[in-house]
Amino acid sequence: MRFKSSKRNRNKSFSGSFHGDYEVYSSARVDVDSSYDRLRENSQRLRRLRNDYFSRASQAYSRGQRSLAHILSQKGRMMNTAIKHSEMQSSAKILDMVNSEYWNHVPSCYRTLNVHGLHVKEAIEAVERFLYYNRDQKGRLRIITGWGKNSYPNEVRLLPELKTYLEENGKLFVEFRPGVIEVIS
């Protein structure tokens, strides 16, 4: 099946599966799975560096080198800021990547948000923005979370947290199928 949208995405072919009136694209998941480690690599490197600073600060403190411990501890705290910045960048790239199938190829899917591959906090923030920008729309908004197969330790975390968020904010929703929530607006 071919979709025409913008000049940039013209005539791109797409293979996905369809369920009734709802399109379910499996290629977004493949893109996330193959790119996730690469996109989160910098954050992981910064975490290792932060942990090393804190470990060295602890060792310096136990040896009585208080000023060195203080400096190393400050560097560790600075790494926390760098990690947050890196995570925001990764989150934005993943969000754009998994939603490009919906936003660029199929005009009827502008009311679908795929948060597959995001951390829980990042996903909740993305859903918050999505609901805000679609607050005047009538009908259903679809949010794809995935099944949690790639969660460690094989425990679904995003879906229950999202349901709790929606309940706390008075949103009516239905689990359309596993890993897909439809918010009734």
Secondary structure by P-SEA (a helix, b strand, c coil): ccccccccccbbbbbbbbcccbbbbaaaaaaaaacccccaaaaaaaaaaaaaaaaaaaaaaaacaaaaaaaaaaaaaaaaaaaaaaaaaaaaaaaaaaaccccccccccccccccccccaaaaaaaaaaaaaaacccccbbbbbbccccccccccccaaaaaaaaaaaaccccccccccbbbbcc
